[in-house]
Every structure is written in C-alpha cells, then in structure tokens.
Amino acid sequence: MEKIGMGFIGAGGIARKMADTIIRMDSVKPCAVAARDAERAQRFAAEFGFEKSYGSYDEMLDDPEVELVYIATPHSHHFDHAKLCLENGKHVLCEKAFTANAQQAEALIELARGKGLLLAEAIWTRYMPLSATLSTLLTDGVIGTVSALTANLGYLISTKERIKEPALAGGALLDVGVYPLNFALMALGADIERIVSAAVKMETGVDAQNCFTLCYRDGKMAILNSSALTQTDRRGVIYGDMGNIIVDNINNPDRLRIIGNDGQEKGAYERPSQISGYEYEVEAAVRAIREGAVECAEMPHSEILRVMKIMDSLRAEWGIRYPFE
C-alpha cells in the first residue's frame, strides 16, 4: 500500500521526536517540513531525511505530495495552523492540547467535517495498546466495582517559554494536566456531576500547578493533579472493592499491575516494544484517512471537545484567560 506523505509544521523538540518515529514506519513517508526559519527547516529536513523543507507554511501546503500535516507548534498557534491546513485540503494530526479553548476546537471540527478531512488530536495516551488493555480489564471487572482513581503528571518545566507565557496559552493544565484528565475519562467515563479544583499561579498569571477532582453522578471520584514545578511519579491508580490497578507512567504506560486487597500482585501487563509511542497515533490517523473518516475512533471529536470544555471551566474558575481570547 502506498505510503501517506507527511508534512510537519514546526521543527522543535516534539517535532524531532515525531520525525525520528515516522522515518522508522512503513505507512508514512517524511515528505516536507515547514518552519518560520527556513534554515532551521532545512537542517531539520536534512537530519531526518525529509524530501523538502519550506520557510513558509503556505508554500508547504501547496505541495500536492503532502497529505497529512502534523502540527507541533505552541498551543496558541494550533487553531490558526490547523485551520490553514484544512482550508488547503490537508488532513491534520495536531499536538495536544488540541487548541487553546473549546470554541476554537468546535470551529475546526466543523470545518474538517464540512471538507471531509481527518482532524485528529495527537494525545498519545488515547492510542496506546496498554490503554486498550486497561479498558478491557475494567470492563471485565478484575478489581470489582470501581469507586476512585488518582493520577498525576509533573515535570520541571516552569522556565520554558511555552509554559510561562500567557500569549502561548501556557500553564501546567494544557501542557501536562491534559494527561491525568484523559486518563480519568478513559477509565471512568464522562458522567461528571461537578468538579472541585485549585491552582497556584506563576507571576505571569498562568497555572504553575493544579489539582482537580471529578465527582461522578454514581459516586466515583477522580483525584488529579499536574505541575510544572516538580517531577512527579506519573502514576495512576484505579481503586475497586476487589483490589486496584496501578499504571506506571500514565501518558505512555510502562506497566499495569493488578493488586489484590491482600496487597499481593495478581497479574501484570508490560508495555509492548515500540519506536517511541508516537507511532500509534500516526497509524490511527493513517487508518482513518484510508477509511475516509474525519476522526479517529481512539480520540473522537466528541472527546476532544469534552476535554477542552473541562479545561475551559477549570481556567475560568482560576481566573486564567489568554490575551488572545
């Protein structure tokens, strides 16, 4: 089957990791990269074997060989760049957080559906094989009736421009808090009655760290926190009346462990061999394109909107508004 040509908008750290992934895949080819700095794009293309480089996004989007565009720019730019891609007839795989707010996400989804183009979020947690395994374990009731979940994610990233600057839609929530939130929604669903939260802000006004609890209508609770001030253990734990499931590294699970009420390990599932973990979202996007779908089943548009609306509500509670909103 013919490979799908991928183009990149952005040539930063996360783009480098994705580039190093797709050059090892059989379903896509590194076609073109575009950055504001033409020389930077050229160096990126040479390093990873991209066929072409551009110092203009518009130029790259005129390239007929580019079918799927991976957007790896700051959150603040996702809407404009995804919109530009869709208007030029390109499928889109956009890094998380999908957009800065739900209003932007809704506009992009409407545009993509109107044009019959794939629009997907590159939130790798949703596409991981162990995420599917976890879902099966919960459905099978291996820990009985679930009542609670905890999850955290934190890194020492508060000095990074994309984190501290409001103009770049910075803050811990959109960068790392999105992972515990997705973890909870995948495990417990979305029948949320209310959310209780708190945040500590940086001098710039965005959140440096936060915690929030999703209270479900059936009594379940998901206690979540994220931080740009410290490296956390990235662990998720799901609690049932017959034991619990421990997930080591919630954004790219290393291992799932089933622990009984006696404290003994009852079973374990290891992460399968992978390139980087990014390949799963790319494969999902390729499948969707070949099937003529406008969304990926692993992260459908309804879930993209759900996540964005929850994060909007949290920011509103904390009094955080980006200057472009």
C-alpha positions in Angstrom: 0.0 0.0 0.0 1.3 3.4 -0.9 2.8 5.5 1.9 1.0 8.7 3.0 3.1 11.8 2.7 3.5 13.6 6.0 4.3 17.3 6.4 5.4 19.0 9.6 4.5 22.5 10.8 7.1 23.2 13.5 10.6 21.9 14.0 11.0 21.9 17.8 11.7 19.2 20.3 8.4 17.3 20.0 8.6 17.5 16.2 12.1 15.9 16.4 10.7 13.0 18.3 7.9 12.5 15.9 10.3 12.8 12.9 12.5 10.1 14.4 9.4 8.0 14.8 7.9 8.2 11.3 11.2 7.5 9.5 11.0 4.0 11.0 7.4 3.5 9.9 6.1 1.7 6.8 2.8 3.5 6.4 4.0 7.1 6.1 6.9 9.0 4.5 8.7 12.2 5.7 7.7 14.5 2.8 8.2 18.1 4.0 8.8 20.3 7.0 7.9 24.0 7.3 9.2 26.4 10.0 9.3 30.2 10.3 13.1 30.0 9.9 13.9 28.4 6.5 17.4 27.4 7.6 16.1 25.6 10.6 13.6 23.8 8.5 16.4 22.9 6.1 18.6 21.5 8.9 15.6 19.5 10.2 14.9 18.0 6.8 18.5 17.0 6.3 18.8 15.4 9.7 15.7 13.3 9.4 15.6 12.6 5.6 12.6 14.8 4.7 12.4 15.3 1.0 11.7 19.0 1.2 11.8 22.0 3.5 10.0 25.3 3.5 10.3 28.6 5.3 6.6 29.2 4.7 3.6 27.2 5.8 1.6 28.3 2.8 4.3 27.0 0.5 4.3 23.6 2.1 0.6 23.4 2.0 0.7 24.0 -1.8 2.8 20.8 -2.1 0.5 18.1 -3.5 2.6 15.3 -2.0 1.8 16.4 1.5 -1.4 14.6 2.6 -1.3 14.6 6.4 0.1 17.5 8.4 1.5 17.1 11.9 1.2 20.3 13.9 3.9 20.8 16.5 3.7 24.4 17.4 2.7 26.1 20.7 -1.0 25.7 21.9 -1.7 29.3 21.0 -1.0 28.6 17.3 -2.8 25.3 16.9 -6.1 26.8 15.8 -4.6 29.0 13.1 -2.3 26.3 11.7 -4.9 23.6 11.7 -7.4 25.9 10.0 -4.8 26.8 7.4 -4.1 23.1 6.7 -7.8 22.2 6.4 -8.5 25.2 4.1 -5.8 23.8 1.9 -7.3 20.3 1.8 -4.8 18.6 4.1 -5.6 16.1 6.8 -4.5 17.2 10.3 -2.8 15.5 13.3 -2.5 18.2 15.9 -0.5 18.0 19.1 -2.2 18.3 22.4 -3.7 20.4 23.9 -5.8 20.4 20.7 -6.5 24.1 20.8 -6.4 26.9 23.4 -10.2 26.6 24.1 -13.3 24.7 23.1 -14.6 27.5 20.8 -11.6 27.0 18.6 -11.9 23.2 18.7 -15.6 23.4 17.6 -14.7 25.7 14.7 -12.0 23.3 13.5 -14.2 20.3 13.8 -17.0 22.0 11.8 -14.5 22.9 9.1 -13.0 19.4 8.9 -16.4 17.7 8.7 -17.5 20.1 6.0 -14.5 19.3 3.9 -14.4 15.6 4.7 -10.9 15.8 6.1 -9.4 13.9 9.0 -8.9 16.1 12.1 -7.2 14.2 15.0 -5.5 15.1 18.3 -2.0 13.7 18.9 -2.7 12.8 22.6 -0.7 9.6 22.6 -2.3 8.3 25.8 -5.5 7.5 23.9 -3.8 5.4 21.3 -1.6 3.2 23.5 -2.0 -0.6 23.4 -1.9 -0.7 27.2 -4.7 1.8 27.3 -6.9 -0.7 25.5 -5.7 -3.4 27.9 -6.7 -1.3 30.8 -10.2 -0.7 29.4 -10.7 -4.4 28.9 -9.5 -5.1 32.5 -12.0 -2.6 33.9 -14.8 -3.9 31.7 -14.1 -7.5 32.9 -14.3 -6.4 36.5 -10.9 -7.7 37.6 -10.9 -5.3 40.6 -14.6 -5.4 41.1 -16.7 -2.2 41.4 -14.5 0.9 40.9 -15.0 3.8 43.3 -12.0 6.1 42.8 -9.0 7.0 40.7 -5.9 9.1 41.3 -3.4 10.3 38.7 -0.6 12.8 38.5 1.9 14.3 36.0 4.6 16.8 36.6 7.9 18.0 35.1 10.4 20.7 35.9 9.3 22.9 33.0 8.2 26.2 34.6 11.0 28.2 33.0 10.1 27.1 29.4 8.6 29.9 27.3 5.7 27.8 26.2 4.7 27.1 29.8 5.1 30.5 31.4 3.8 32.8 28.7 0.0 33.5 28.6 0.3 34.6 24.9 1.4 31.0 24.1 -1.6 29.5 26.1 0.9 28.5 28.8 0.4 26.8 32.2 0.6 23.3 33.6 -3.0 22.4 32.7 -2.9 22.4 28.9 0.6 21.0 28.8 0.6 18.2 31.4 -2.8 18.4 33.2 -4.4 17.2 30.0 -2.9 13.7 30.6 -4.4 12.9 34.0 -7.7 14.3 32.7 -7.7 12.0 29.7 -6.6 9.1 31.9 -9.7 9.6 34.1 -12.1 10.0 31.2 -10.8 6.8 29.6 -11.1 4.8 32.9 -14.3 6.2 34.4 -16.2 7.8 31.6 -17.7 11.3 31.4 -20.9 11.3 33.5 -19.4 14.0 35.7 -21.7 15.9 38.1 -19.3 18.5 39.4 -15.6 19.4 39.5 -13.7 20.8 42.5 -10.3 22.4 41.9 -7.5 24.7 43.0 -4.4 26.2 41.3 -1.2 28.0 42.2 -0.2 30.6 39.6 3.1 31.8 38.2 4.0 35.5 38.2 2.8 35.6 34.6 -0.7 34.6 35.7 -0.9 31.1 34.3 -1.1 28.0 36.5 2.1 26.5 37.8 0.4 23.6 39.4 -3.1 22.5 40.0 -5.4 19.8 41.4 -8.9 18.9 40.5 -11.4 16.3 41.4 -14.0 14.9 39.1 -17.1 13.9 41.0 -19.3 11.4 39.1 -23.1 11.0 39.4 -22.7 7.4 40.5 -20.3 8.4 43.3 -17.0 7.7 41.7 -14.2 10.3 42.2 -11.1 11.0 40.1 -8.4 13.0 42.0 -6.0 14.5 39.6 -3.0 16.9 39.7 -0.4 18.3 37.4 2.7 20.5 37.9 5.3 22.5 36.0 7.3 22.8 39.3 8.3 19.3 40.1 9.0 15.8 38.6 6.2 13.5 39.8 5.9 9.8 39.7 3.4 10.0 36.8 1.4 7.2 38.4 -2.3 6.4 38.0 -4.1 4.1 40.4 -7.7 2.8 40.0 -9.4 1.5 43.1 -12.1 -1.1 43.2 -13.6 -3.2 46.0 -11.6 -6.3 45.0 -8.2 -4.5 44.6 -6.6 -1.8 42.5 -4.8 -1.4 39.2 -1.5 0.6 39.3 -0.5 2.3 36.0 3.2 3.3 35.9 3.6 6.4 33.7 0.1 7.4 32.7 1.0 9.2 29.4 3.0 6.2 28.0 2.2 3.3 30.3 5.2 1.1 31.1 3.3 -1.5 33.1 -0.1 -2.3 34.5 -0.2 -4.1 37.8 -3.3 -5.7 39.4 -3.0 -5.7 43.2 -5.5 -7.6 45.4 -6.9 -6.4 48.7 -4.2 -8.6 50.4 -1.5 -6.4 48.8 -0.3 -9.2 46.5 0.2 -8.8 42.8 -2.4 -10.8 40.9 -1.2 -10.0 37.4 0.9 -7.6 35.3 1.0 -6.4 31.7 4.1 -5.0 30.2 4.4 -2.3 27.5 5.0 -3.9 24.1 8.1 -2.9 22.1 7.7 0.5 20.5 9.5 3.0 18.4 8.6 6.0 20.6 4.9 5.6 21.4 4.0 8.2 18.8 3.6 5.6 16.1 0.2 4.6 17.4 -1.4 7.9 16.8 0.1 8.1 13.3 -1.1 4.6 12.5 -4.6 5.6 13.7 -4.6 8.7 11.6 -3.5 6.6 8.5 -6.3 4.1 9.1 -8.8 6.9 9.4 -7.7 8.6 6.2 -7.8 5.3 4.3 -11.3 4.6 5.6 -12.4 8.1 4.6 -13.1 9.0 8.3 -12.9 12.6 9.7 -12.0 11.5 13.2 -10.0 8.7 14.9 -12.1 6.2 16.9 -9.5 6.3 19.7 -10.0 10.1 20.2 -13.2 11.1 18.5 -14.3 14.7 18.1 -16.8 14.4 21.0 -14.0 13.6 23.4 -11.7 16.3 22.1 -14.5 18.8 22.8 -15.2 17.3 26.2 -11.6 17.7 27.3 -11.4 21.3 26.0 -14.6 22.3 27.7 -13.5 20.8 31.1 -10.2 22.7 30.8 -12.1 25.9 29.9 -14.2 25.5 33.0 -11.1 25.0 35.2 -9.3 28.1 33.8 -12.5 30.1 34.3 -12.6 29.0 37.9 -8.9 30.0 38.4 -9.4 33.3 36.6 -7.0 32.5 33.8 -7.7 34.0 30.4 -5.3 34.1 27.5 -4.7 37.6 25.9 -6.0 36.4 22.5 -9.3 35.1 23.9 
